[in-house]
Amino acid sequence: MSVPAAFDRGADSYDRLVGFNPGYHAQLRRSAGAIPFGARRVLDAGCGTGASTAAVLAAAPRARIVAVDASAGMLAEARRKHWPESVRFVHSRIEEADLAGEEPFDAVFAAYLVRNLPEPDAALAAFRELLRPGGVLVVHDYSLSGGLAARLTWHAVCWSVIIPLGRVVSGDAELYRYLWRSVTAFDGATAFAARLGRAGFGDVTARTMPGWQRGITHTFRARRPHERNWRSPCSCRPTGCGCPAGHRSPRS
Ligand SMILES: C[S@@+](CC[C@H](N)C(=O)[O-])C[C@H]1O[C@@H](n2cnc3c(N)ncnc32)[C@H](O)[C@@H]1O
């Protein structure tokens, strides 16, 4: 089953489940606080039921927000809520979203998304292209720091709280076993910061959340450089790489 299909199945219980995590919304707001307050155009990539969209709205109240998600079920939950006209929801995989005609974004926010993508590097490169020079990418996600304590806490919280609760609330624990696996398998915080650098971002910072999520949940902030002649370090063929970022070859 694809990741968006799994979210379709869990969509009606998603908000109830994250409601059991008292810090969920506050932490999204904390990460969204890395978006410049005066941002005019923000992309919320993988907006889900709109929890991250609400955090973006609070951080950048004057922004026009494009909120994209591949799960029709999650988006239906988001659309049920009350939103100002400045918020527009789009049903699409982020890799295929038709955003080329959009003006460049001042910020892209991606909460609990990048780890779920089959080709995270291509998606990061695409985010960079969607940003105006100087625009910021903010990634909020579970990403374990190198320490053993964070790894043990993650295993313990997943198997004693998140997975059993997911089974009780949604009747199916697969999505929550997937959450455990995907975090364990994906980059730790240092590796993800390095990945952002390789994707052509500058000024990369990683900040962890307080409390039990210290060393587990991070806010990554990165900036699209201003350099005019910057080229992607991806392995494009001379005729162009065909990746979602639409890179041109360094030699073209
Ligand atoms: C864990 S939820 C997070 C939702 C929201 N950002 C939040 O913070 O509550 C991850 C979301 O990413 C979406 N997603 C996964 N793969 C995607 C893709 N390729 N393109 C767009 N959305 C995707 C899922 O459908 C799901 O709604």
The ligand as an SDF file (V2000), in Angstrom:
LIG
                    3D

 27 29  0  0  0  0  0  0  0  0999 V2000
    2.0310   12.4780    9.1040 C   0  0  0  0  0  0  0  0  0  0  0  0
    1.0110   13.3520    7.9910 S   0  0  0  0  0  0  0  0  0  0  0  0
    1.3700   14.9960    8.4030 C   0  0  0  0  0  0  0  0  0  0  0  0
    0.2690   15.9340    8.0610 C   0  0  0  0  0  0  0  0  0  0  0  0
    0.4780   17.3810    8.4900 C   0  0  0  0  0  0  0  0  0  0  0  0
    1.6190   17.9810    7.8280 N   0  0  0  0  0  0  0  0  0  0  0  0
    0.6320   17.4950    9.9870 C   0  0  0  0  0  0  0  0  0  0  0  0
    1.6580   18.0200   10.4100 O   0  0  0  0  0  0  0  0  0  0  0  0
   -0.2500   17.0710   10.7280 O   0  0  0  0  0  0  0  0  0  0  0  0
    1.8710   13.1470    6.4480 C   0  0  0  0  0  0  0  0  0  0  0  0
    1.0330   13.5750    5.2600 C   0  0  0  0  0  0  0  0  0  0  0  0
    1.8590   13.5290    4.0950 O   0  0  0  0  0  0  0  0  0  0  0  0
    1.0320   13.0930    3.0390 C   0  0  0  0  0  0  0  0  0  0  0  0
    1.8890   12.5580    1.9730 N   0  0  0  0  0  0  0  0  0  0  0  0
    2.6360   11.4250    1.9990 C   0  0  0  0  0  0  0  0  0  0  0  0
    3.2810   11.2790    0.8210 N   0  0  0  0  0  0  0  0  0  0  0  0
    2.9300   12.3680    0.0770 C   0  0  0  0  0  0  0  0  0  0  0  0
    3.2790   12.8010   -1.2250 C   0  0  0  0  0  0  0  0  0  0  0  0
    4.0980   12.0850   -1.9950 N   0  0  0  0  0  0  0  0  0  0  0  0
    2.7580   13.9640   -1.6800 N   0  0  0  0  0  0  0  0  0  0  0  0
    1.9150   14.7000   -0.9060 C   0  0  0  0  0  0  0  0  0  0  0  0
    1.5320   14.3200    0.3210 N   0  0  0  0  0  0  0  0  0  0  0  0
    2.0450   13.1670    0.8070 C   0  0  0  0  0  0  0  0  0  0  0  0
    0.1220   12.0680    3.6300 C   0  0  0  0  0  0  0  0  0  0  0  0
   -1.0360   11.8610    2.8290 O   0  0  0  0  0  0  0  0  0  0  0  0
   -0.1680   12.6910    4.9770 C   0  0  0  0  0  0  0  0  0  0  0  0
   -1.3330   13.4790    4.9410 O   0  0  0  0  0  0  0  0  0  0  0  0
  1  2  1  0
  2  3  1  0
  2 10  1  0
  3  4  1  0
  4  5  1  0
  5  6  1  0
  5  7  1  0
  7  8  2  0
  7  9  1  0
 10 11  1  0
 11 12  1  0
 11 26  1  0
 12 13  1  0
 13 14  1  0
 13 24  1  0
 14 15  1  0
 14 23  1  0
 15 16  2  0
 16 17  1  0
 17 18  1  0
 17 23  2  0
 18 19  1  0
 18 20  2  0
 20 21  1  0
 21 22  2  0
 22 23  1  0
 24 25  1  0
 24 26  1  0
 26 27  1  0
M  CHG  2   2   1   9  -1
M  END
$$$$
